[in-house]
Each structure stands twice: as C-alpha cells, then as structure tokens.
Amino acid sequence: MSVTQVAAYAAPAPKAPLERTTVPRRPVGEHDVLIDIKYAGICHSDIHQARDGWGEGIFPMVPGHEIAGVVAEVGPGVTRFAVGDRVGVGCIVDSCRACEQCLAGQEQYCAEGIIGTYNAIDKNGGPTYGGYSTHIVVDENYTVRIPDGLALDVAAPLLCAGITLYSPLRHWQAGPGKKVAVVGLGGLGHMGVKIANALGAEVTVLSQSLRKQEDGLRLGASHYYATSDETTFEKLAGSFDLILSTVSAPLPLDAYLRLLKVDGAFVNVGAPEEPVALNLFSVIGGRKTLAGSMIGGIAETQEMLDFCAEHGLGSEIEVIAAEQVNEAYERVLASDVRYRFVIDTATI
C-alpha cells in the first residue's frame, strides 16, 4: 500500500463540528500493519482534545484511540500478526523505545513522551490521525491482539477505558479482602466496576445520584451511594483501601480523602480541565496517597484484553453511525450514554 487517502471524520478547527473528510495514511513499512477499522469508541478525552480543553490541538483532528479491526496487510518484517487477525490500537502508536520506562513495558510514561494515536506528531514529522476512519497503519509493536472471546464492538472501548482502569487496579493490588470505590459510573467507571469485581474486590460506586444504581449493582458493585447526600461522607469515612476517580470535573478532594483507610490511595484517572484544591493535612493524616494513573503499557493492555475475554467483560455500548458523532459528543457531556458510544466505521 502506498500513501493513500482514507475516509474519516475530523474536527476542522477547535470546537468545530466533526465532518466527513479524507486523511493520508503512510505506506505499510517493514514492521507495520494496515488495519481495516471496524469499530471506534468515543472517549471523553476525544471531546477534550477536539475542543482544545487540554491545550492547543493539531487540526484538522481525527479523534479516536479505541480502535478494533482486522489486519488487512502486513509489512515484510512483521512477526506478531497475519492478515485476518483481530487487533486493537489504543492511545499510543509509538514511543522512544529506549528509556527506562519503555524498556520496562511502561511506554505510557516514556521519558521522551508518547506519540499519541491522534493529535500528535509522528517520527516522520506529520500529524497522527485516529480511529474515526476506515483504515490506520500502526507499528506491530504498538498493536494488540483481540481474543476471539471478545466481540470487536464491545472490545473497542477496552483499548482506553478498559486499560485505564485495569492498570491502577493491578498496581494498587485490588483483589479479595480489598474495598474499592469507583467515583462516577460512566464510560470509564462502568469498566472499573466490572474489572474490580472480577479481581475479587468489594466494589462501591460513588455517584452524584442513585439514578444508575440498578446498573451499578448489575455490573458488579456491592454498594452504591449518592455523593449529593452529605451523610454519605459521614457513613463511609475510613472505609476504602482504594478509590478510583473517573470523573472529569474537579472534586472536593479533602472530602473524598477522608473516605480512605490508613495507607489508602485515591487515584485519578479522569482529568479535569481546571486545577483542583487540596489541604495537605488530608493526606498527612492517615499516610494517604493522592495519585494519578495513565492508561497502561502495550503488554499490560494485552494482559487486560486477555483478562476481559476470560471473564466475559466487554464494554456496555451504544453503536452509532459516523454521522451521529456530533450528537454523541453532546450526549456524552450530558451523561446520556450507557456507557460508551462506538462508531460503526462502515458508515464513514
């Protein structure tokens, strides 16, 4: 395959509606795979970036880093994949490959900085374009295999939402005997509930209201509390070993830190656009940890997919046509999706 144009949906400028267009894809190189994209998840971070919420973006921007598809062509040096394989691509399409973190399989913390699947500049000096498109060319080392036990549509959101929750749950050793709270039951949070439950932890959902309580309990939570009820923070003081915040709005951190046990950890995987306030006595008292976590490395992403296939954990999705993407963005912002929009790329 030579450099070619592929159909895509792109934001032509910050905050502009996405529209159908074409973008270039590089030739299939020695270690590249050409992926025929079947489904692309819509992540809240797509909206942040398409609207310059996290800083100045690169436009036109084709979002999408939850990609599931089938290998259509392989480079002559490819050893990991063959034509017809079911594969996925997450948030990273390259990194320096030489720093301590890359060598340790933690490419997401690359010392030189990752090359994102979109809104980044690749090693050839051109912009990367994401999964809201029909095809993508990716190095085999940044491609993962989707197990046969996972349908491609429910697997797509695992490439960001799944690994974003799996990695901190593993790192902070969620499992039997541990009490885990998930703040927010959305695209990220619902996967946190599923994975934490499958790991054997006792799971609680902390949400603004009880509107999604039935879903939370169905997905694997043992308890569900409304944070709009002030008594929740009194009842649950000192309860949790681990709290995962999946929301992208600033929280009253001091109130949430009081919910931790001694040596407990509050881990942010949602990224508000605004700074948050903190009284340091909230971590000093109880030797508590306030932390963050960003996706996972390639090997851990494969581990997560295998784990999800073993336990029958796919994302809860609503499949849409590409022309519905702008409406879907507004519905994500209104929390009107249960729980992840997935674009059927055949409609692009």
N, C-alpha and C positions, 0 to 999 in steps of 0.2 A: 504494500500500500504506500503510495506516495503521499506527500502533504495534500490534504483534501479538505473540503468544507463539509461540515455536518450540520444538520438541523439542531437548533437549540432554542431555549427560552432564556432571554437575558434582560437585565436591567440596563438600559442605555445610559442612565445617569443616576446619581444618588436620589433616592426616594421616588424615582420614576416607576410607573407600572412596568412589569416584565412583558416582553413581546417576543414573538417568534422571529428568529433570525438564523444566520449561519455563522459558524466559527471554525477556524482552522484546527486540524489535528496533525501532529507531526508524523513523519514516516515511522513505520514499525522498525525499531532499531534492534541491535543484536540481542538484547535481553528484555525487549518489550513484548507486551501482549496487547492486542487490539480487542476491546471488549464491546460486544453488542449489548448495550444497556437495555435492560427490561423494565426496571423499576428504580425510582429515585425518591428517597424520603425527603420531606420538608422539615428541616430543623429550625428552631427559633434563631439559631446563630446565622442562618441564611438571611433572615429578616434584619437582624442587627447589622450585618455587613452590607446588604443591598441598600440600606438606608443610612450608611455611614455612622451607625451607632457606636462602633468601637474604634472610630478613627477613619481617616481618609481611605477610601477604597479605590480599586482599579476598575475602570469602566471602559467599555461595556462589561458587565459582570454576569457570568453564568454560574449561579449558585449550585449547591448540591454536593454533599460529601457522604451521602448514604446511598451507595451505588451497588446494585445487584444485577448481574447479567451473565452472559455466556461468552467464552473465548471464541473469537472469530478468526484470529490469525496469531501466530507466534513468530518471534524473531529466531534466527538460526541458532542462537546460543541459549535459548530458553530450555530449562530442565524441569521446572516445577509444574508446568501446565501444558495442556494439549488442547487443540481445537475441540470445542464442545464442552469443556469443563465449566462448571457453575462457579462463578467467582464474585468477589466483592472488593470494593475500594472504599476506604474510609476517609479520614481527614488529611492524611499525609500521602504525598506522591513522591517525596524524596527528602533526603537529609544529607548531612555531610558524610555519614557512614564511617567516620574515623575518630570521633570524640569518644570520651569515656561512656557517655550515655548511649550513643548509637551502638557501640561495641557491646554494651550490656543489654541490648534489646529494648532500650527505652528511648526510641527515636523521637517520641513526642517531646522530650526535653533536650533535644540536640543543642549542643553549645553554640553552633553556628546559626541555629534557627531552622525550623522545618520549612519545607516547601509545601504549602497547602494545596489541596485539590483544586481550589479556586481562590481568586483574589490574592494571588502570589505571582512572583516572577520565577520562572524555572531556570535551570542551569544554562539554557541556551539564550536567555535574555528576554524571552517572550512571556506573556501572561498565561497563567493556568486557567482553564475553563472547566467547570464542574459537571455534575451529573444530570442537570436538566437538559440532556442532549441525547442523541441516538447512539453515539459511539464515543469511546475515550481510549487513548493509548497510555499505558502505565507500565513502568518497570516491574518485572515479575517479583522483585524483592519487596514491593510495596502493594502487592496483590495477595488476597487471601482466598482460601477455598471455602465455598459454602456447602456444608454437608447435605447429603441427599435428604436427610430428615427434616430440613427446613425449606418451606416454600419460598421462592425468591421474593415475593411481595412482602411477607412478614419478616424476612431476613434483612431487607434493605435498611430499616432503621437501626438494626443492631450495630451497623458499622460506625455509628456515632453514639446514639442513645444507649445501646447495649454496653459497649466498651466503656463509656463514660461512667457508668455505674458499677460495672464489674470490677474495674481496676481498683477503685478505692475500697470496695467491699473485700476484695482479696488482700489488699495492702494492710488494712486495719483488722484483718482476720475475723470477719463476720462469720459466724457459724453457730453450732449448738452451744447454748449457755450464754450467748450474747444477745443483748437487747439493742435493736437498731430502729431508729426513727427516720422516715423519709419525709422531708418537707416539700409539699407540692405533689399532687397526683396528675401529672401531665405527661408529655412525651418522654421526658427523662424519668420522672418519678414512678410511672407505672412499671417501667422495666426494673427500677431499683427494688420495688416491692417483690416482683416476680423472682429476681435473682437472689435477693437476700433470703427469701423464704426457701428457695431451692438449696441454698447453702446451709440451711438449718437454723437460722437466726429467728428470734421472735420479733416480728415486724409491727411497727406502729406507723400510721400515716398521720401527719400533722398538716391539715389543710385549712384554708380560710373558713370554710363552711362544711356542713355534713352532706352537701349536695351529691358528692360522689362516693359516699360511704359504702353503699352496696357494691359498687365496683371494686373499691379498695379491699374489702373483705373477700370478694370473689377472686381477686388477683393474688391473694396470699397474705394479706395483713391480718393480724390477730386483733388489733385495736385501731380505732380511728377517732381523732379528736379535732374539734374546730378551734383554730387559734384565735378566732374572733371572740371566743368565750374566755374572759380573763381568768376564770377559775382553772382553765386547762393548765396554765403555767404553775399554779399552786399545786394542783393534783400530781403533776408529773415531775416536780423538782427532784433532781438527783436520780433519775430513772434509767438513763441510757448510757451504753458504752460508746455508741457511735450515732451521730446524727449527720445525715446527708442532705444538704440543701440544694434542691434542683431548680429553685425559682430565680428569675432574672430581675426581680425587684429587690431593693435594699430592705433588709430585715432589721429588727431591733436585736442586735446580736447579744447584748447583755442578757436579755430575757431568755433567749434560746440556750445560751451557755449555762444558765442555771439548771437546765434540764439534764445536764451531763452528770454522771458519776465522777468520783475522783479518778483522774487519769483518762477520762473520756475525751473523745475527739469530735469536733464539729468541722465537717469538711464541705467546702463549697465546690459544687460542680456547675451551678448556674452562675452567670456572670452579669451582674447589674451594670448598666452604663454609668451609674453615679457612684461616688465614693460612699463608704459606709462608716458609721461611728462606732467606737469601741472604748469602753472603760477597761483598762488593763487589769484591774482587780478581778474582772470576770474570768480571766484565765489564771491569774496568780492563785486565787483561792480554789483549791482542788486540783492544782497541777494539770490544768486542762489544755488541750491543744486546739488551736484555731488554724485550719489548714485549707489547702486547695488541692485539686487533682484535675489533670487534663488528659482526656481520652486514655489511650494506652499504646504500648508499642505494637509492632506488627505480630510478633509471636504471641503476645498476650491477647491480641484481637482474635487470632486463630483459636487460641485456647477458649476464649469466650464463646465463639461460634460453636465449637465442639460441645461445650458445656450446655449451651442453649438447645442444641439438637438432642443431646442425651436426655434432657429434662423436658423437652417439648415446649420450649419457651420462645415464642415469636412475639413480635410487637402486635398490639391491638391497632388495627389500621382502618383508614377510610381511603380507598383507591379513587383517584380523581383523574380527569383528563387534563392535559397540559394547559388548555385554555382557561381552566379554573384556578390557576395558580395565584392570581392576584386576590381573588375571593378567599382562597385558602389562607393567604397571609393575614387578611383581616380577621378571619375566624380564629387563627392561632392567637392573635393578640387579644381576642375576646374570650380566650379559653373555651372555644366552641369546637373542640375536636376530641374524640375519644378513640385513640390517643395520639395517633400520628397520621398525617396525610402522606400518601405515597402516590407519586405521579406514574401513571402507565405511559412509558415513553413511546409506545407505539402510536400515541396520539399527538406526538410533536410534529 
